[in-house]
Amino acid sequence: MRNSVTIAILFLSVVTVTSCSNSKKDGAATINDLKAKIEKEKKEKATNDAELKKLEADLLRMDSNTAMAAKIKLVSTMSVTTQAFEHFIDLLGRVDADNVSYISPRGMGGQVKAIYIKEGQFVKRGQLVLKLDDAIVRQQILAARKAMDGIKTQLNFAKNIYQRQKNLWDQGIGTEVQLITAKTNVESLENQLVAANEQVKVAIEQLNTANVYSDVSGIADRVNIRIGETFVGATQIGGQIVIINKNTLKVKVNVPENYLTRLRTGTPVLINIPDAQKVNIPSSISLISQSIDANLRGFMAEAKIPSDGSLKPNQTAIMRIKDYSATNAIVISINMVQTDENGKYVFTMLKSSNGKTTAHKVPVIIGEVYGDNVEIKSGLNVGEQLITEGYQSLYEGQSVSVIK
């Protein structure tokens, strides 16, 4: 009985160990199978990818349209035409009046006793604007007249003596020396009377200089003087009294000396006065200075403009001087012109006989540049299709298509 139980236990142990061993073997086989399957899939994928690339390459070689479509760039074009082109020199200047009078005294000036005008008042030519102190001059005139009266008295006495001496000489009485002396006294006093009379005239003229008059008709733009102050006229900061006549105005600009050969009297200009909203007032150069300013390195040019009540002297103005023009010029945007080691170039679009359109690199020679436009001297011909957009990364012969 005991032996039977022992045999049974041993049998059960063998069965259990055998079962566990078989289970481990089955799990390892499953993992190996998965690894093998993954490797197989990788090989098949690599083969498929290589085959796909080969097929795509064959397609591009066989279908030229497909190859070209991959490289076509969209662009915009315009037909090359001619137009008028003008070049201007834009210079900053100022409005000025032809008749600006800085009132000054005829003499040395003096203390102001009366002022007869106010700022903003219209003043006529020859109108009295102020009066200077003339007390000393009046005293001089009075003294000169009294001196002249004394000379007249002495002259009358000398003439009487001379006449008496001459009567005696005619009767054979007296000496010739006495007669000549009497005549000399008369002539000397006559000369003194003439000189005294001239002194009175000079004093009267000095008296007139105390009255200050306007040299022009216009508006009193500045009356920078008060009663009791000393009037001398022009000062370091301008005039004490300034009369402006705006019937004729002009614009003055300083032109850099490198433009000297481009300007002449009569050169057309356009005047812009931004603050007054005056645009493109037509005019021409009326005056060119004959010297170069040593500090500004330029010369002065003037152009007259019509009288306008809204314009003020010293107002900012822009003078556009036309120094070049062409009636039939090829003009394009300066942005379309590119540069490489060989010079300037643009791109045009060419159409082949089979209908394909490609970009063509065209060397050009440019002329004047004004604003955003440039004149093309050579390289482009009328009727060619100039690429205006999409030209930045083009190359010679690249396929292009026009944006619709």
Rosetta blueprint (number, residue, H / E / L):
1 M L
2 R H
3 N H
4 S H
5 V H
6 T H
7 I H
8 A H
9 I H
10 L H
11 F H
12 L H
13 S H
14 V H
15 V H
16 T H
17 V H
18 T H
19 S H
20 C H
21 S H
22 N H
23 S H
24 K H
25 K H
26 D H
27 G H
28 A H
29 A H
30 T H
31 I H
32 N H
33 D H
34 L H
35 K H
36 A H
37 K H
38 I H
39 E H
40 K H
41 E H
42 K H
43 K H
44 E H
45 K H
46 A H
47 T H
48 N H
49 D H
50 A H
51 E H
52 L H
53 K H
54 K H
55 L H
56 E H
57 A H
58 D H
59 L H
60 L H
61 R H
62 M H
63 D L
64 S H
65 N H
66 T H
67 A H
68 M H
69 A H
70 A L
71 K L
72 I L
73 K E
74 L E
75 V E
76 S E
77 T E
78 M E
79 S E
80 V L
81 T L
82 T L
83 Q E
84 A E
85 F E
86 E E
87 H E
88 F E
89 I E
90 D E
91 L E
92 L E
93 G E
94 R E
95 V E
96 D E
97 A E
98 D E
99 N E
100 V E
101 S E
102 Y E
103 I L
104 S L
105 P L
106 R L
107 G L
108 M L
109 G L
110 G E
111 Q E
112 V E
113 K E
114 A E
115 I E
116 Y L
117 I L
118 K L
119 E L
120 G L
121 Q L
122 F E
123 V E
124 K L
125 R L
126 G L
127 Q L
128 L E
129 V E
130 L E
131 K E
132 L E
133 D L
134 D L
135 A H
136 I H
137 V H
138 R H
139 Q H
140 Q H
141 I H
142 L H
143 A H
144 A H
145 R H
146 K H
147 A H
148 M H
149 D H
150 G H
151 I H
152 K H
153 T H
154 Q H
155 L H
156 N H
157 F H
158 A H
159 K H
160 N H
161 I H
162 Y H
163 Q H
164 R H
165 Q H
166 K H
167 N H
168 L H
169 W H
170 D H
171 Q L
172 G L
173 I L
174 G L
175 T L
176 E H
177 V H
178 Q H
179 L H
180 I H
181 T H
182 A H
183 K H
184 T H
185 N H
186 V H
187 E H
188 S H
189 L H
190 E H
191 N H
192 Q H
193 L H
194 V H
195 A H
196 A H
197 N H
198 E H
199 Q H
200 V H
201 K H
202 V H
203 A H
204 I H
205 E H
206 Q H
207 L H
208 N H
209 T L
210 A L
211 N E
212 V E
213 Y E
214 S L
215 D L
216 V L
217 S L
218 G E
219 I E
220 A E
221 D E
222 R E
223 V E
224 N L
225 I L
226 R L
227 I L
228 G L
229 E L
230 T E
231 F E
232 V L
233 G L
234 A E
235 T E
236 Q L
237 I L
238 G E
239 G E
240 Q L
241 I E
242 V E
243 I E
244 I E
245 N E
246 K E
247 N E
248 T E
249 L E
250 K E
251 V E
252 K E
253 V E
254 N E
255 V E
256 P E
257 E H
258 N H
259 Y H
260 L H
261 T H
262 R H
263 L L
264 R L
265 T L
266 G L
267 T L
268 P E
269 V E
270 L E
271 I E
272 N E
273 I E
274 P H
275 D H
276 A H
277 Q L
278 K E
279 V E
280 N E
281 I E
282 P E
283 S E
284 S E
285 I E
286 S E
287 L E
288 I E
289 S L
290 Q L
291 S L
292 I L
293 D E
294 A L
295 N L
296 L L
297 R L
298 G E
299 F E
300 M E
301 A E
302 E E
303 A E
304 K E
305 I E
306 P L
307 S L
308 D L
309 G L
310 S L
311 L L
312 K L
313 P L
314 N L
315 Q L
316 T E
317 A E
318 I E
319 M E
320 R E
321 I E
322 K E
323 D E
324 Y E
325 S E
326 A E
327 T E
328 N E
329 A E
330 I E
331 V E
332 I E
333 S E
334 I H
335 N H
336 M H
337 V L
338 Q E
339 T E
340 D E
341 E L
342 N L
343 G E
344 K E
345 Y E
346 V E
347 F E
348 T E
349 M E
350 L E
351 K E
352 S L
353 S L
354 N L
355 G L
356 K L
357 T E
358 T E
359 A E
360 H E
361 K E
362 V E
363 P E
364 V L
365 I E
366 I E
367 G E
368 E E
369 V E
370 Y E
371 G L
372 D L
373 N E
374 V E
375 E E
376 I E
377 K E
378 S E
379 G L
380 L L
381 N L
382 V L
383 G L
384 E L
385 Q E
386 L E
387 I E
388 T E
389 E E
390 G L
391 Y L
392 Q L
393 S L
394 L L
395 Y L
396 E L
397 G L
398 Q L
399 S E
400 V E
401 S E
402 V E
403 I L
404 K L
